[in-house]
């Protein structure tokens, strides 16, 4: 959220009494203390609140960056606005998910109420797209689809908790600096199914171009209205246009209710037909025609996540280093849109990584195709996992053979894939020795790449490329292979290796597919720690500061945490599952 505009923070549409532009502001006396937070930089301001980058400090030199949203002092005197602000915090605090910005605390400190939130070091999809188009660059289709897949997973979690966002848009989706995760933020006008509404009768909440037809007609917001808004966001990312954009809000609202938009593929011919179909279903005028829940949207786009490290991360990194260039208009129709094109063979990735699931009915799948894939389901989740990762890397290699401007040939097959990897049993690993050398004696020496002809492998062996940070040690059973990036010879048919993060103490199983085992491609989850009254936290040997409100993202696997409080020590072992939060709670009496 660093350097974001107010639009990126989702604050620009809040209604406020006249005179809000001249209200007192904490930005005039920075840095300044607010509760336990030191406000150091204003990130944005809207009609109701201003947002700051802040530092939270704690015992033993603990410090971390957070975002603090503060209700303007002149509005804090209004019961209605205090209630709206407090309600936002209480609703959003119910959510704890990798793809949702985490609310840490609601405070007042005998002054204006404030909300402390997770700091996302990244950029909003709105700003990222405008920057790319201004620089005459196309957003990779895998970036667009992967961001929507991540957001759908975060919204699915909110919907399961009985919460509807009601303001999904490119402004409210943040992609992290390394391009790894997209997060949903700003539940400022969210609606809880069990909460009292503070919206006045007749008010339309949310950005007009992203409103579902049923909302315009006066119906209640539901999960399907969030799916519609997410579909409009997807439409905008791949076409540079909104489905409906009139001369003013009244004309736009009328078009939303009465008209059908052009298909995305008619605007961007490089768009695969199946992606076009999904977008049109998401923005269907009839809610019954949309995917029945946000998880189904994630399933349909899971194929794009295989390109996260190879395509998305380099692109986001490049865009963050670039200047915005000439000022671009807010209207994306006039901001130099460059059509998104796929970097992978999308048809192959969709067809071969697809696994029928209970959500299969949410998209069109030919019956003959479903019958052909029945044996694959019977093979079991483990086999599906190996196949899916293998195809991902195969698609990445094959994608280089296709010109970036050409639409790849599509193969018939279902669009849906699993929403998350099935958890797998972790191997019994020997105790870790922190003093052990980074590279233990290998069972088979790494092959030298790029030096003359590669040695011919024995028929019973195959060469496997291992990819991981230097702190990660590779094991085949109890045999140490080495650390970091290397190539080794393994028994042909080996399906998994174990990876041990010697710094964080994590233990994960990494599938081998198409000659590659990639630790960085594993799904991620989060660890949340609570300690009473407080504790210093160590994840393996890595210090993570002090509670409260500790939340860290890790590769799915098994981890050991050590919590220390005034000479006392507690250890906990947790298993982190893909897309989930593992919670640790300790009381020091």
Buried (B, 14 or more C-beta within 10 A) or exposed (E): BBEBBBBBBBBBBBEBEEEBEEBEBBBEEBEBEBBBBBBBEBBBBBBBBBBBBBBBBBEEEBEBBBBBBBBBEBBBEBEEBBEBBBBBBBBBBBBBBBBBBBBBBBBBEEBBBBBBBBBBEBBBBBBBBBBBBBBEBBBBBBBBBBBBBBBBBBBBBBBBBBBBBBBBBBBBBBBBBBBBBBBBBBBBBBBBEEEEEBEEEEEEBBBBBBBBBBBBEEEEBBBBBBBBBBBBBBBBBBBBBBBBBBEEEEEBBEBBBEEEBEBBBEBBEBBBEBBBBBBBBBBBBEBEEBBBBBBBBBBBBBBBBBBBBBBBBEBBEEBBEEEEEEEBEEEBEEBBBBBBBBBBBBBBBBBBBBBBBEBBEBBEBEEEBBEEBEEBBEEEEBBBBBBBBBBBBBBBEBBEEBEEEEBBEBBEBBBBBBBBBEBBEEBEBEEBEEEEEEBBEBBBEBBEEEEEEEEEEEEEBBBBBBBBBEBBBBBBEEBBBBBBBBBBBBEEEBEBBBBBBBBBBBBBBBBBBBBBBBBBBBBBBBBBBBBEEBBBBBBBBEBBBBBBBBBBBBBBBBBBBBBBBEEEEBEBEBBBBBBBBBEBEBEBE
